[in-house]
């Protein structure tokens, strides 16, 4: 998932992470570090609406590390 990839990016101090790959077409979707916060904020809104507060806490901690 995007959240797991960004977590890895934060831990390894990467400049970008791959969040998706389309097999058989050699297409990789890469997100740069400057866009991680916006993606995490949208994911946070999604999980708040789903009332999955454990995931919200994980995302909030990641945002704080950026």
C-alpha positions as CSV (number, residue, x, y, z in Angstrom):
1,X,0.0,0.0,0.0
2,X,1.0,3.6,-0.4
3,X,1.3,4.1,3.4
4,X,3.7,1.1,3.7
5,X,5.8,2.4,0.8
6,X,6.0,5.9,2.3
7,X,6.9,4.4,5.7
8,X,9.8,2.6,4.1
9,X,10.8,5.8,2.3
10,X,10.8,7.7,5.6
11,X,12.8,5.0,7.4
12,X,15.4,4.8,4.6
13,X,15.5,8.5,3.9
14,X,14.5,8.0,0.2
15,X,13.7,10.8,-2.3
16,X,10.9,8.9,-3.8
17,X,9.0,5.6,-3.6
18,X,7.2,3.3,-6.0
19,X,3.5,3.0,-5.1
20,X,2.3,0.9,-8.0
21,X,3.4,-1.2,-10.9
22,X,1.5,-2.3,-14.0
23,X,2.8,-5.7,-14.9
24,X,3.4,-6.6,-18.6
25,X,3.6,-2.9,-19.5
26,X,6.7,-1.8,-17.7
27,X,4.9,1.1,-16.0
28,X,5.9,2.1,-12.4
29,X,4.1,4.9,-10.5
30,X,6.7,6.8,-8.5
31,X,5.9,9.5,-5.9
32,X,8.5,12.0,-4.8
33,X,9.1,12.9,-1.2
34,X,7.6,16.4,-1.7
35,X,4.2,14.8,-2.5
36,X,4.1,12.3,0.4
37,X,2.4,14.6,2.9
38,X,-0.5,15.4,0.5
39,X,-1.0,11.7,-0.2
40,X,-0.9,10.8,3.5
41,X,-3.4,13.6,4.3
42,X,-5.8,12.2,1.8
43,X,-5.3,8.7,3.2
44,X,-6.0,10.1,6.7
45,X,-9.3,11.6,5.5
46,X,-10.3,8.2,4.0
47,X,-9.5,6.3,7.2
48,X,-11.2,8.8,9.4
49,X,-14.4,8.3,7.3
50,X,-14.0,4.6,7.7
51,X,-13.4,5.0,11.4
52,X,-10.2,3.0,11.3
53,X,-8.4,5.0,14.0
54,X,-5.4,2.7,14.4
55,X,-4.5,3.4,10.8
56,X,-5.2,7.1,11.3
57,X,-2.6,7.1,14.2
58,X,0.0,5.4,12.0
59,X,-0.6,8.0,9.2
60,X,-0.5,10.9,11.6
61,X,2.8,9.7,13.0
62,X,4.2,9.5,9.5
63,X,3.1,13.0,8.7
64,X,4.8,14.3,11.8
65,X,8.1,12.7,10.7
66,X,8.0,14.5,7.4
